[in-house]
């Protein structure tokens, strides 16, 4: 049975060589590891690829780094509970000799359940022969990016269900004056138009941008909701097109000016008015550009441009389940194992379990809807 033929020597540690059958040969002990019976990866090689997959996925994770994680033991049912202590009202004035009415104390539970996700690709024997040295590693890198995108979008879509929403003010494009305060996406971008020449489209005057004033408004809402901060700050995940508008403000502080690189969260780009921003290309881009706000899409705005969602959150606003035995795993099958009667293909894939995200404290999550002056036609995601 034919073994994998790619050059494992590029992955070997010092003092280790790769033999003619594609196995590791330890120069000290002579021990050979590699594909077992030419079919499956050895534990050592599988661990290497699992690590590569995880590292490539980790660099693209932005939402997950702020989640409250809850372990799910193996051989347990597929759901967990987060417990929240009930809060107390303020104390009452005591009267001499009178026992006051006490307050009840207990917990509120929030439940989340995991599902399994995965994908794979087939690699033909012809591709193996032509460019095999880089096939496994290249596929691993792309699989890591795919796993990260899957996790990011699952979290993002779950957070989109949050009930605290702030719609950015409609401001005049020329003067910056606030024209109106929308209460839905359909009202964003309103404020009059400049009539186009004969046959040309009208140009809307109003647009809804995430301005420093809107950041202040969002922070005020978070404070009124008594949202606890994360290391002294609120955090927001923002799309690059929206971040462009904020970075023009003189109060914007670039991340490298207030912290060393190893002290920053993944994707952290800067701070404004007590909020630190995480730039993420998977932040929601919604609505159908060029269509009327009278349509069925709840995210279409009157300026006929894209609608963006920026998530502001404090400590423990949402949770992620960490299932034992369900972590991100790379799976490789040699063509000698599953390649059909002529051993024509191998497969590389991954799978993992997750709940996406479960909102734990709705009041600690604020979704701010806006447009962008940088782009009106980013692809929806």
N, C-alpha and C positions, 0 to 999 in steps of 0.2 A: 504494500500500500504506500502511495507516494506521500512524502512529508512536505510541509511548508518549505519553500526554498528561498525566502527572503533573508537578507544578510543580518542575522542577529548580532553579529560582532559589533555593530554600531550601538547596541544597547548593553554590551557586556561591561562588567566592572573590570578594573585593572587586575591582572593576574588571572583573568578568565578568558578562554577561547571558545569559539563556536565550531563544532565538528561538522562533518560532511552531511549529516542528517538533520542539521538545524538545531542541535541540542547544545546547552551550556555544558562546558567541561571545566570544572574547577581545577586550576593548576596545582593546588595543594593536595586535594583529596582524590582527584580523578572522578568525582561524582558527576554524572551526566543528568541534566534536567532539560526539559523542552516540551515537545508534544508527546503525550502519553500514547504509545502505540501508533504514532503518526496521525492521531485523530484530534485530541483536545490539548489545550494549553496546559503546561505544567503550572502548579501553584505559584511558583516564583514569577513566571512570565505573566500569568494572569494578574498577579498583584501589581506588576509594573504597569500593565495597560489600564487596570482599574484606577491606579494613581494618576496616570496621564489623563484619563477621561475626567476624573474628578477635578484635577487642577485646571483643565481647560474650561470646565463648567463653572468653577468657582469664580473665575475672573469676570464672568458676565452676570453674576448675581448681585442685584441691588436692593430689591424689596426684602429679600429673605434675611438680610443682615439685621433688620430691625424687629424681627418677629420674636414673640415669646414661644420658646420651643417646649413641646411636651412629649416625653418618650412614650412609645407604645411597645410593651414587652412582646416578645415572640410568643406564639401559640395563644394569643389573646384575641378577643373579637376586634374588628377593624375600626373601632371608634374610641375616643378618649373624652374626658371631661376636664374643662378648666373650671376651677372654683374661684369665685370672687366674694370677698367679705362684704356684707351689707354695711352701708354707712349709717352713722347716727346723726340725728338732728341736734341742734344746739341745746345746751342744758337749760332747765327752767329755774326760776328763782325759788328757793326753798322757803317754806313757812314753818315756823317753830312748832314742833310736835306733829307735823303732818307728813306722812310718808308719800313722796311723789310717785307718779306713775312711771314705771320703768319702760325702757325701749327694748324691743325684741332684737336679738342678734342671731344671725344665721349666714348662710351662704347662698349665692345664686350660681347655677351651673350653666355652662355653655358647652355644647357638644360638637365635635368635629369627627368626620369619618374619612378614611383613606381609600383611594382608588389606585389602580396600577396603570402606569403609562410606559410605553416603549416603542421602539422602531428598530429597523435593521436595514442593511443593504447587502446585495449580492455582489461578489467580486468574481469575475470569470477567470478561468485558467489562462486565457490569452493575456489578460491584464497582468496576472501574476508573472508571466514570463517576460513581459515587456518592461514593467516598471515596479517590480515587486518590493524592492528595498524600502520604499516609502509608503506603500499602500496601507499597511496596518496602522502606522503612526499617523498618516494623513487622515485616514478614516476616523481614527480616535479623536483627533483634534476637531473635526467637523461634527462628530457625534457629541462631543462635549459642548460645543456651541448650540447644537440642537436641544440638548437636555436643558441647558440654561434658559434658552428661549421658551421652552415648554413650561418650566417652573415659573419664570417671570410672568408669563401671560396668564397662567393659572392664578397666581397671587393677585395680579393686577385686576383681572376680571372679577375676582371675589370681592376686592375692595371697592369696585365700581358699584356694588350693591349698598354701600354705606348711605345713610339717610341724611347726613349733614352736608349740605351743598351751598356754596357761595358762588354767585354769578358775577363776573367782573363788570364794573360800571361801563356804560357806553360813553366814550369820550370822543370829542371832536378831533379829527385827524390833524387839523391845522393849528388849533389853539390849545388842545389838551383839556378843554373845559368839559366837565361832566354833564352829559346831556340827559341821561336817565339811568335808573337802577333796575336792571332786568331781574325777573323772577323765574326765568326759564331760558333755555338755550334759544328758543324761538324768538325771544325778545332781545337777544344779544346782537350787536351790530346795527341797532336802530338809531335814528337821529337825522333823517333827511338825506337827500341825494343831490348830486349835481347832474342835471339832465345832459345826456350824451348828444352828440351831433346826430344828424339825420341817419337813422339806421344803427347807431352805436348804442351800446348799453349804458345805463345810468351808473354813476359812480357813487357808492354809499359814502356819506360823511362820517358816520359813527362807526366805531369799532370797539371791541371789548378786549383790552390788553391787561396782562398781569403786571400792574405798575407797583412801585413802592407803596403807594397809598393803599392798594389792595392787599399787599403783604401786611401792612399795619392792621388792616381790618381783620384779616385772617388770624393774626396773633391775638388781637383783642377777643375774638370769638373763642379761641383756645383758652385764654386766661379766664374768661367768664365761665367756661366749662370746667375750670380747675384741672386742666390737663397737666399731669406731671411731665417735666422735661426729661430729655435724655442727655445726661452729662451737662446740664445747664442750658440746653438749646432745644428748640423744636426742629424737626427735620422735614424736608419736602422732597419728593421725587418728581423731577421736572423734565419735560421734553427739550432737546437742544434748541428747537425753534422758539420756544417760550423763554428759555434761559437767555437767549440773545437779547430780548427786550430788557431784562433786568440788568444785564451786564453793562448797559449803557449808563446806568445811574451812578452818580458820583459817590454814593454811599456803599456801593458794592465793594466787598473785600475778597480778593482772590484767596483761594484756600492755602496756597503756599506761603501767604503772608501771616497766617495765624497759627499754623501747625506744621510739624514735620510730616513728610509723606507717610511714615509708618504710623502716625497718629490720626490719620484721616480714614473715614469710611470709604469703601470702594465706590468710585464714581463721584466723590465729593469735589465740588468745583468752587464753592464760595459761600459767603454769608451776607445777609442783609436783614437788618432790624431784628436780630435775635433768631433768625431761621437759617439753618445750614442746608444747602441744596445739593441733591444727588442727581446728576444728569443721567438720563436713561432713554435710549432711543425707543424702548418699548413702553414708555409712558403713553397713555391713551391718546390716539389721534382719531377723532370721531366725526360723524356727519358726512354728508356728501357734498363736496364743493360744487358750486354752480347751480344748485337746486334751490327751490323755494323753501322758506321756513314753514310753509303751510302744508308740507308733506307729512308722511308718516314717521320719518326718522326724528326721534325726540332730541337728537343732538345737532340738527341742522339749525344754523343761525341766519339772521337776516342779511348779514354781509356776504353771504354765499361763499364763505371760506371755511376752512377746517375748524373744528372745535377741539380744544385740548383740555385734558384733565390733569391737574397737578394735585398730588396727594400730600396733605400736611398731617403729621401725626406726632404724638407724644409716646411716652413709655407704655409698652404692652398693649398697644391699640389692637393688635391682631396676633393670632397664634398659628404656628405650624407644627404638625405632628412629625416626630422623628421615629419611624417604625423600625424596631430591631429586625434585622434581616431583610429590610426593604430599601436599603440605601441604594444610591446609584451604582449600577453594576454593568460592566462591559461583558458581552457574551460573544465569543468567537467559535465558529465551527469550521473545521477544515473540509475541503472538498472530498477528502477520503471518507468523511463521516456522513455528509449529507448531499454531496455533489451530483447525485443521480447515477445512472448506470455507467456514465463515461467520466465521472469525476470532473465535471465542467465548471463548478462554482463553489466558492466558500461564502460564508456569511459573517458579517460583523454587525453587532447591534448593542443596544442598552435597554435597561428597564429600571424603574424605580417606583416607589409608592409615595403618595403625598395626599394631603387634604386640600392642596392649593393654599388656601388661607381661610381662617375663621375669625370674623370680627368679634373681639372680646368686649371692648368698650366703645360703642358707637360714638359716644361724645368725644372720644380722643382722636377721631379720624375726621378730617375735613377735606372734602373734594372741592377744589376751586376750578371753575370752568372759565376758559378764556379763548381768545383768538391769538394770532401772532402777526407782528408786522414783518417778520422775516419771510414767512411762507404762507400762502393761502391754499396750497395744493399738495401738502405732504400726503403720502399714501396712508390710508386708514390702516390700522393695525389691530 
